[in-house]
Amino acid sequence: MQEESKVKLSSISFKNIHGTSTRLEAVKIICSATLPYVELADIEITHSGPTGPAVSQCSNVKPKVSGKQSLTTCSAPIPAKPTPTA
C-alpha cells in the first residue's frame, strides 16, 4: 500500500519555459487528487525527434492555462504502472 505524502504544496506555477525536448513526453505533472491545481503560462517546448509534436502528460491535474502554449496541456495520460506480482 502506498503511503500518502506528508508534503503539501500549493499555488504551483510554471511560467516562461522555452526549449527543446529530445523526449516526446516533454512535460509530466503528477498531483494528488486533493491538490490538483497547477498554473501553466507561456510554455513553448518543441520535440526534436521524428515522432511528432511534444506532449504533456498529467495525472490528477486541473491546469490553469494562460499565455502562449506550444503543446496541448495534459494531452496524454500517464500510463499506469504495472502491479507487482508476488
N, C-alpha and C positions, 0 to 999 in steps of 0.2 A: 504494500500500500504506500502511495506517495504522500509524504507529509506536506501540508500547506506551508508556504514560505512565511517566515517571520518578518520579512522586509516588505514595507508598504511604500510604494512610490505613487505620486500623483502629479498632475499638471506636467506631463511629459510632452516635450515638443522637439521635433526635428525640423530645422529651418535652414534654408540656403545650402543645400547639399548638392554638389555638382561633381560629376565624374564619369568614369567608365568602369564597368564590371566585366571580368572575364567569365563570371558565372551567370547563367541565365536567371537564377534567383538572386537578384541584386539586393533585395530587402527582405528580411524575415523578422516579424514582430510577433511576440507571444506575450499576451497579457493574461491576468487572472480574470475569471468571469465576474468578479466583484468590482474591478477597476479597469474597464475596457477602453477608456477614452485616451486617444493619442492625437496630437496635432501634427499634421504634415504640411509644411509650407515651402513652396519653391524647391521642389525635388526634381533634379534633372540628372538622371543616370541612364547611360546607354550601355547596351551589351555589345561587346566587341567580337562575339562569335557568330557563326553562320546559322544558328538555330532559331533566330527570331529576336523580337524586342525583349528587353529586360522585363521581368515580372516582380511583383511584390507578393510575398506570402504572409498571411496573417492568421492568428488564432485568438479568439476572444477579443477582437479589436473592433471598436466603433470609431473610425477615424474622423477627425475634423480636418477637412482638406481646404487649403487656400493657396492662392498663387498659381504659378505655372507648374505642371506635373508632366514629366516625360513618360511616365509609366502609369498604368491604371492601378490605383490604390487598392491593395488587398485583392488583386486579380486572381490569385491562385491559393487554394487551401494548402495547409501544411499537411503532408501525408502522415497518417497515424503510424506510430512506432509499433513494430510487431510485439505481441505479448510474449514474454519469455516463457518457455516451457520448462517443466520440472524434469 
